[in-house]
Amino acid sequence: MYLHLGSAEEEISFSFERLFMKYPEIVLKKIGDNEALLDRIIWGFLNNRYYGSKNPSIDGDNQYIVNDTIQPKPVLNSENCEEIFFETNPMLKEISVDYKDQISYILTGAKKELGFN
């Protein structure tokens, strides 16, 4: 995250969510119940996974601009949010008991942003 200080605010969230998906237990252990950081994960998740668990505009750890003429279809919605969340990193299911409150906060916040009441 420090590498992106001074970047567009949303880039920090995009990067932080990719870091979270790569090392979920380390990130959750480190941030605890810090809602500001959990909110960054939510924002990054919504944007990085808008086109599914494998975002076509992300190659490894890098995001790149997609050709405007060939736009993928958005797939993330409040009904499949949890499925895509766990599909992106199956290890999250294994640690969900230990980090139940944080994972619930992320999923609830994401679904709320996607219009789930």
C-alpha positions in Angstrom: 0.0 0.0 0.0 2.9 2.3 0.7 4.1 1.9 -2.9 0.8 3.5 -4.0 0.8 6.5 -1.7 0.2 9.6 -3.9 -1.5 7.4 -6.5 -5.2 7.7 -7.2 -7.0 6.7 -4.0 -8.8 3.8 -5.5 -5.5 2.2 -6.7 -4.6 1.6 -3.1 -7.8 -0.4 -2.6 -7.3 -2.3 -5.9 -3.8 -3.3 -4.8 -4.8 -4.1 -1.2 -7.5 -6.5 -2.3 -5.1 -8.4 -4.6 -2.7 -8.6 -1.7 -5.6 -9.9 0.5 -6.6 -12.5 -2.0 -3.0 -13.7 -2.3 -2.3 -13.8 1.5 -5.7 -13.6 3.2 -4.7 -15.0 6.6 -1.7 -12.7 7.0 -3.7 -9.6 6.0 -6.7 -10.4 8.2 -4.4 -11.2 11.2 -2.5 -7.9 10.7 -5.5 -5.6 10.2 -7.8 -7.0 12.8 -11.1 -5.2 13.0 -9.8 -2.0 11.4 -12.9 -1.0 9.4 -11.1 1.5 7.2 -8.8 -1.3 5.9 -11.7 -3.8 5.6 -13.6 -1.1 3.6 -10.6 -0.9 1.2 -10.8 -4.6 0.7 -14.5 -4.3 -0.1 -13.9 -1.5 -2.6 -11.0 -3.4 -4.2 -13.1 -6.6 -4.3 -16.0 -4.9 -6.0 -13.8 -3.4 -8.7 -11.3 -6.2 -9.2 -13.9 -9.0 -9.3 -16.6 -7.1 -11.2 -16.1 -9.4 -14.1 -15.7 -12.6 -12.0 -13.1 -14.3 -9.8 -10.6 -14.1 -12.7 -10.7 -10.5 -13.9 -9.7 -10.3 -17.5 -8.0 -7.0 -17.0 -5.7 -8.3 -14.3 -2.6 -10.3 -15.3 -0.9 -11.6 -12.2 -0.4 -8.7 -9.8 -0.8 -6.1 -12.6 -3.9 -4.4 -13.9 -4.0 -3.1 -17.4 -6.3 -1.2 -19.6 -8.8 -3.3 -21.6 -9.5 -2.6 -25.2 -12.7 -0.5 -25.2 -14.1 -2.3 -28.2 -14.1 -5.7 -26.5 -15.6 -5.2 -23.0 -16.2 -8.2 -20.9 -19.7 -8.6 -19.3 -20.0 -7.7 -15.6 -20.9 -10.8 -13.5 -20.6 -9.7 -9.9 -23.9 -9.1 -8.2 -25.4 -9.4 -4.7 -26.6 -13.0 -5.4 -23.2 -14.4 -6.5 -21.0 -12.1 -4.4 -20.1 -14.7 -1.8 -19.5 -17.4 -4.4 -17.1 -15.2 -6.3 -15.4 -14.1 -3.1 -14.6 -17.7 -2.1 -13.9 -18.8 -5.7 -11.3 -16.1 -6.0 -9.4 -17.7 -3.1 -10.7 -21.0 -1.8 -8.4 -20.8 1.3 -10.8 -18.2 2.6 -13.3 -21.0 3.4 -10.6 -22.8 5.5 -9.9 -19.7 7.6 -13.4 -18.4 7.7 -14.0 -19.8 11.2 -11.0 -17.9 12.7 -11.9 -14.7 10.8 -15.7 -15.0 10.7 -16.4 -11.4 11.8 -14.0 -9.9 9.3 -15.2 -12.0 6.4 -18.8 -11.3 7.3 -18.0 -7.6 7.4 -16.4 -7.8 3.9 -19.3 -9.8 2.4 -22.0 -7.8 4.0 -20.4 -4.5 2.9 -19.9 -5.8 -0.7 -23.5 -7.0 -0.9 -24.8 -3.7 0.4 -22.8 -1.8 -2.3 -24.2 -4.2 -4.9 -27.8 -3.4 -3.9 -28.6 -6.3 -1.5 -31.0 -5.2 1.3 
